[in-house]
Amino acid sequence: MQFGATLGHWLLAHWGALALAIGALSAALGVWLALAPAAALRLDRRLSVWVSADRLAEQLNRRRHSGRFFYRHHRAVGALLVLAGAVLLYTLLVQRTAGWDDAIAAAFGLSPLLAALSAQVLLVLVALAAGLALLLGPLLYLRPSLLRPLEAVADRWINTDAALAALNRPRDGPTRWVERHPRATGAALILIGLLIAVAGTAGP
């Protein structure tokens, strides 16, 4: 939040210069596209690189089995869960949560109300995590087979082919329109650049 506020202040302080630079760049591209469309479109074709999502799909669709590790070392994992739950429970019951809202407000730059609400949400999440760790830890330590039904429900294979197919579909409609109407596109870029520059001189 502090980074966002700092960035917002910086943009407001330099809005005029940014608007003039963006407007000048847009107008220059528009003039080039209107006067020399062949050269501009040739550069566009050189810069246009097709990025396939097949490698990403291969990584996402590769099966990774982590259950064997947990069942092979179920006592160590169960003990770690119990220890983590005990630490969280100690934090809630002994150390209390006083000062959480102040720490959140200082870290993220939130108002006192939002910081207090965030602290309450964090308190609930920590309590749920502690309860879940103290419940699953002994089961995993003593009888890991009791977690098999839960694993069967949670361990579902999700294929990403359909979702990633949309990323692998070329969408060159705007490019083809520019190739058919380069001078009209150039005129539009010049007009947009002038409007942005005028808006920059008027201030935020």
QUISUL-V581468 format. One record per residue. N is the residue number from 0. RES is the residue in one small letter. OMEGA is omega as a letter, one per 30 degrees, with the letter a starting at -180 (none if undefined). Layout:
[[N/RES/OMEGA] [N/RES/OMEGA]]
//
This chain:
[[0/m/l] [1/q/l] [2/f/l] [3/g/l] [4/a/l] [5/t/l] [6/l/l] [7/g/l] [8/h/a] [9/w/l] [10/l/l] [11/l/a] [12/a/a] [13/h/a] [14/w/a] [15/g/a] [16/a/l] [17/l/a] [18/a/l] [19/l/l] [20/a/l] [21/i/l] [22/g/l] [23/a/l] [24/l/l] [25/s/l] [26/a/l] [27/a/l] [28/l/l] [29/g/l] [30/v/l] [31/w/a] [32/l/a] [33/a/a] [34/l/a] [35/a/a] [36/p/a] [37/a/a] [38/a/a] [39/a/l] [40/l/l] [41/r/l] [42/l/l] [43/d/l] [44/r/l] [45/r/a] [46/l/a] [47/s/a] [48/v/l] [49/w/l] [50/v/a] [51/s/l] [52/a/a] [53/d/a] [54/r/l] [55/l/l] [56/a/l] [57/e/l] [58/q/a] [59/l/a] [60/n/l] [61/r/a] [62/r/l] [63/r/a] [64/h/l] [65/s/a] [66/g/a] [67/r/a] [68/f/a] [69/f/a] [70/y/l] [71/r/a] [72/h/a] [73/h/l] [74/r/l] [75/a/l] [76/v/l] [77/g/l] [78/a/l] [79/l/l] [80/l/l] [81/v/l] [82/l/l] [83/a/l] [84/g/l] [85/a/l] [86/v/l] [87/l/l] [88/l/l] [89/y/l] [90/t/a] [91/l/a] [92/l/a] [93/v/a] [94/q/a] [95/r/a] [96/t/l] [97/a/a] [98/g/l] [99/w/a] [100/d/l] [101/d/l] [102/a/l] [103/i/l] [104/a/a] [105/a/a] [106/a/a] [107/f/l] [108/g/a] [109/l/l] [110/s/a] [111/p/a] [112/l/l] [113/l/l] [114/a/l] [115/a/l] [116/l/l] [117/s/l] [118/a/l] [119/q/l] [120/v/l] [121/l/l] [122/l/l] [123/v/a] [124/l/l] [125/v/l] [126/a/l] [127/l/l] [128/a/l] [129/a/l] [130/g/l] [131/l/l] [132/a/l] [133/l/l] [134/l/a] [135/l/a] [136/g/l] [137/p/l] [138/l/a] [139/l/l] [140/y/a] [141/l/a] [142/r/a] [143/p/a] [144/s/l] [145/l/a] [146/l/a] [147/r/l] [148/p/l] [149/l/l] [150/e/a] [151/a/l] [152/v/a] [153/a/a] [154/d/l] [155/r/a] [156/w/l] [157/i/a] [158/n/a] [159/t/a] [160/d/a] [161/a/a] [162/a/a] [163/l/l] [164/a/l] [165/a/l] [166/l/a] [167/n/a] [168/r/a] [169/p/l] [170/r/a] [171/d/l] [172/g/l] [173/p/l] [174/t/l] [175/r/l] [176/w/l] [177/v/l] [178/e/l] [179/r/a] [180/h/a] [181/p/a] [182/r/l] [183/a/l] [184/t/l] [185/g/l] [186/a/l] [187/a/l] [188/l/l] [189/i/a] [190/l/l] [191/i/l] [192/g/l] [193/l/l] [194/l/l] [195/i/l] [196/a/l] [197/v/l] [198/a/l] [199/g/l] [200/t/l] [201/a/l] [202/g/a] [203/p/none]]
//
